[in-house]
């Protein structure tokens, strides 16, 4: 196998691994979103 045969598959592998790395972070954000917003509002000062 030469580089020319491997190269067309490389971008799809990078894209899929980036997606797989992003999914757990997105799930955690969705699950804990209400706590992020509540704590951000608790720390806000009015005045």
N, C-alpha and C positions, 0 to 999 in steps of 0.2 A: 504494500500500500504506500502510496506517495502522499505528499502534503495536499496535492490537488484533489485527491479522493476524500480526504478527511475534512477539508475546509468547509464544504457546504453544510456539513452537519454541526459544526461548531457554534454558529449563532443560535441555533435552536436549543442546543444543550445549555448555553449560557442563559437564554431567556427562560427556559423551564426551571433552571436552578435558582434564578432570581425570583421567579414566582413562588417556588417552594419555600424560599427563605422569607418571603414577605407574608405568606399566609398565617403563620403562627402569631406574628406581630399584629396583624389586622384583627385576628380573632381575639387576642388579649385586649386590644383597644376597644372593640365592640362590647366585650363583656364588662370591662371596668370603666366605660365611658361615663356613667352616671357619677362614679366616685371622683373622676378627674374634674368634672364640671363642678360638683359640689364643693370639693376642696379648693378649687380656684376661686369660687365665689366666696367662700369663708375667709379667704385671705385678702379679699379686696377691701380697701378702705374707702368710705364715702366721705367726701369733704373737700 
